[in-house]
Structures are given as structure tokens and as C-alpha cells.
Amino acid sequence: MAAKTTEHLVLILLSMLVAFGPRFIPLRIFSTRKIPLWFNEWMKYVPVSLFTALVVKDIFIDANHGYVFTGTENLAKILAAIIVIAVAYRTRSMGLAVVLGLAAVALLTFALAL
């Protein structure tokens, strides 16, 4: 029992280091240097690109069947994504876009299943 507890503690500590490292190292490096303007401009697009990659994969790729392209099989998700894009573009509110997107997926999935 004590060996399992020690293993869990080591796993938790190593996980903490892995999660903390990528946040601390750039902070430590750039705390004494001036960050170039081009780098700040480039970093503005990172969250959008990561979010897009996650969403597009969920809509168009079926991981349960060997990572195959689904086409229009996820029509409810595709329509909800279009709604989210429009809401996010008009309001510039990520929170509102996410909430409306979740509601749209639920309603469209129900409506298209009828």
C-alpha cells in the first residue's frame, strides 16, 4: 500500500513539473528581455489556432473508426460551428459563442434526429 502511495506522489509531482515547466521557462527568459512586437502579434493567433484545430478535428474526424473523415455526417455540429463563427465574429465574446454553440449542438442534434 505504501509503495502505491509513493508512486502516486511521484506521479503527481512529475505531472506538476511537466505542467509548470512550459509556463515558467518562457516567463523566466522574457522577464529580463524586451519581447519583440512581432512576437506579441504572432502570439495573439495561437489560442484561436489551437481552438480551431480542436473544434475542426471534433467535427470532421471520427476517432472511433480509425480517424476517418466524416464529411457531412455531423451536420448538427457543422451548423452549430457556423452559428458559433457568426456569433463570435459579431460579438467578440468567446463565452457567449461557446454557450450558444453548446445550445445549438444540443438543439440541432435533437431536431435532426427527428
N, C-alpha and C positions, 0 to 999 in steps of 0.2 A: 504493500500500500504506500509506504514512504517513497519507494522508487518511482511510482506513478506520479506522486505529488511533486517530486523533484523534476521529473520530465516535463510536467505541465508548467512548472515555474520557469524552467529554462526556455520552453517554447514561447511562453508569454513574453519573457524578456527579449528573446531574439526577434519576435514579431514587433515589439516596441522599437527596437533598433532599426529594423527594416523600414518601418513606417516613419520614424523620426529622421533618419538619415537624409532622405531626399528633400526634406523641408529645411533641415538645419544647415547642410553644407552650402547651398546657394546663399542662404542668409548670411552665413559667416564670410563667404567670399565677397559678396557685394556690399557688406556693411562698411567696408573701408574704401570702396571704389565708387565712382560715379557710374551709374548704369546708363549705357548709351540710349539715346532716344529711339533708334531703330529697334533695339531690343524690347523696349516698352511697347512700341507699336505692334511688334510681332506677337508679343505675349497676350495682347488683347484678343487674338483669334484662337488661342489654344483651348479655352473652355468651350467655345462654340464648335470647334472641330471635333473635340472629344465627344461632346454631347451628340453631335450629328452622327458620328461613327457608331455610337451605341444604339441610337434610335434606328438608323438605316439597317443595321445588322438584324435588329429585332423584327423589323417589318418584312424584309426581303430574304432573309436566310433562315432556313429551318434546320436547327442543330440536331433535332431529334432523328432526322433521317439522313445523316451524313453530310451536313452543311450544303444543302441544295438550294438553289434559287426558287423562291415560291411564286414569283410572278404576281398575279393579282389574287392569289388565294386569301390573302389577308386584307381584303377590301376595306373592312371596318378600320383597321389600323392605318391604311393608306389615306382614307378620307379624314380620319382624326388627325393625321400628321399635317394634312393640308390646312385643316382648321387651326392647328397649333401654329403653323408658319404664319398664317394671316393674322392671328391674334397677337403673336409675338412681334410681328413687324409693325402692326398698328399701335400697340400699347407699350412696347418695350418693357413688358413686365414678364419675367420668367415665371414667377409664381402663378400669375393668372393664366398664363399659357399652359403650364403643367396641370393645373386644376381643371381647366376646360378640356384639355387633351384627355385626361383620365375619364371625365364625364362623357366626352364624345366617343371614346372607345367602348365604354360600357353601353351607352345608348345605341350606338351603331351596331355593335355585336348582337344586341338583343333584337334590333329592328331587322337586320339582315338574316337572322336565324329563322324568322317567321315565315 
